Amino acid sequence: MVEVDFKPWQKIVIHEDIEYKLSDLVKSRVLGLQLGSITPPLVWAEGVIFSRNPMPPTQDIIKEQLQGIVHLSSVEWAIMPKYRSALKSGGVTIPVVKVSQNASLRAVAQELKRKHKKH
């Protein structure tokens, strides 16, 4: 019998966070795209929409991942209180995936939201 073990991430390190107004985040995603294009999706949880960019998988990064630590080189985000399955701008569609069921991504969204409130 194969043993299955779930080991949630213990820590997520964000090296750079870039907060936008929602309209500016949307503009940055559609800039230069053709009418009718569909962008890669953004994710949404806890009233925050964001994209995450992982660090390249170097030996050091992989070693940390095996210890339960994820490194994100950057997170681009904006406050979006209500979930919408897609955003549209200039004839371009940005799909939005609700990830509230994912504990790690929900925790990231909560921290970003907390950071926003401190401004």
KAWOUR-V108319 format. One record per pair of residues at least 6 apart in sequence whose ideal C-beta (glycine too) atoms are under 7 Angstrom apart, sorted by sequence separation. I is the first residue (numbers start at 1). GAP is how many residues later the second one is. D is the distance in Angstrom with one decimal. If there is no record, write none. Layout:
{{I & GAP & D} {I & GAP & D}}
//
This chain:
{{33 & 6 & 6.8} {55 & 6 & 5.0} {99 & 6 & 4.3} {100 & 6 & 5.8} {42 & 7 & 5.2} {43 & 7 & 6.1} {64 & 7 & 6.4} {86 & 7 & 5.3} {87 & 7 & 4.4} {20 & 8 & 6.9} {42 & 8 & 6.5} {86 & 8 & 6.4} {30 & 9 & 6.6} {42 & 9 & 5.3} {86 & 9 & 5.4} {87 & 9 & 6.3} {29 & 10 & 5.1} {61 & 10 & 5.8} {86 & 10 & 6.0} {85 & 11 & 5.8} {84 & 12 & 5.9} {83 & 15 & 5.4} {55 & 16 & 4.3} {55 & 17 & 6.9} {54 & 18 & 5.8} {55 & 18 & 5.0} {53 & 19 & 6.3} {54 & 19 & 6.8} {52 & 20 & 5.1} {53 & 20 & 5.0} {53 & 21 & 4.8} {52 & 23 & 5.1} {25 & 24 & 7.0} {50 & 25 & 5.5} {51 & 25 & 5.1} {50 & 26 & 6.4} {50 & 27 & 3.6} {49 & 28 & 6.6} {48 & 29 & 5.7} {49 & 29 & 5.6} {48 & 31 & 6.2} {49 & 31 & 4.2} {47 & 32 & 6.3} {48 & 32 & 6.8} {47 & 33 & 6.6} {75 & 33 & 7.0} {47 & 34 & 4.7} {77 & 35 & 5.2} {44 & 36 & 6.4} {79 & 37 & 5.8} {44 & 39 & 5.2} {49 & 47 & 6.4} {25 & 51 & 6.5} {42 & 52 & 6.0} {44 & 52 & 5.2} {25 & 53 & 4.3} {39 & 53 & 6.5} {44 & 53 & 7.0} {41 & 54 & 4.1} {42 & 54 & 5.3} {43 & 54 & 5.1} {44 & 54 & 5.4} {45 & 54 & 5.0} {46 & 54 & 6.9} {36 & 55 & 6.0} {37 & 55 & 4.8} {38 & 55 & 4.9} {39 & 55 & 4.8} {41 & 55 & 6.4} {44 & 55 & 6.8} {45 & 55 & 4.5} {13 & 56 & 6.5} {15 & 56 & 6.7} {18 & 56 & 6.3} {20 & 56 & 6.7} {22 & 56 & 4.3} {35 & 56 & 3.8} {41 & 56 & 4.9} {43 & 56 & 4.6} {11 & 57 & 6.5} {13 & 57 & 6.9} {15 & 57 & 6.7} {16 & 57 & 6.7} {21 & 57 & 6.3} {22 & 57 & 6.7} {38 & 57 & 6.6} {10 & 58 & 3.6} {11 & 58 & 4.7} {12 & 58 & 4.8} {13 & 58 & 4.9} {14 & 58 & 5.0} {15 & 58 & 5.4} {16 & 58 & 4.3} {17 & 58 & 4.9} {18 & 58 & 4.8} {19 & 58 & 5.9} {20 & 58 & 4.7} {22 & 58 & 5.4} {9 & 59 & 5.7} {10 & 59 & 6.5} {13 & 59 & 6.9} {15 & 59 & 6.7} {19 & 59 & 6.8} {30 & 59 & 4.9} {33 & 59 & 4.9} {50 & 59 & 6.9} {12 & 60 & 6.6} {17 & 60 & 6.7} {30 & 60 & 5.6} {45 & 60 & 5.5} {46 & 60 & 6.0} {7 & 61 & 6.6} {9 & 61 & 5.2} {14 & 61 & 5.2} {26 & 61 & 5.4} {45 & 61 & 4.8} {48 & 61 & 4.1} {27 & 62 & 6.6} {30 & 62 & 4.0} {43 & 62 & 6.2} {50 & 62 & 6.6} {26 & 63 & 4.9} {46 & 63 & 3.9} {30 & 64 & 6.9} {45 & 64 & 4.0} {46 & 64 & 5.3} {48 & 64 & 5.0} {29 & 65 & 5.4} {48 & 65 & 5.3} {47 & 66 & 6.0} {46 & 67 & 5.8} {26 & 68 & 6.5} {12 & 92 & 6.4} {8 & 95 & 6.4} {9 & 95 & 5.1} {17 & 95 & 6.6} {8 & 96 & 6.7} {12 & 96 & 6.0} {19 & 97 & 6.5}}
//
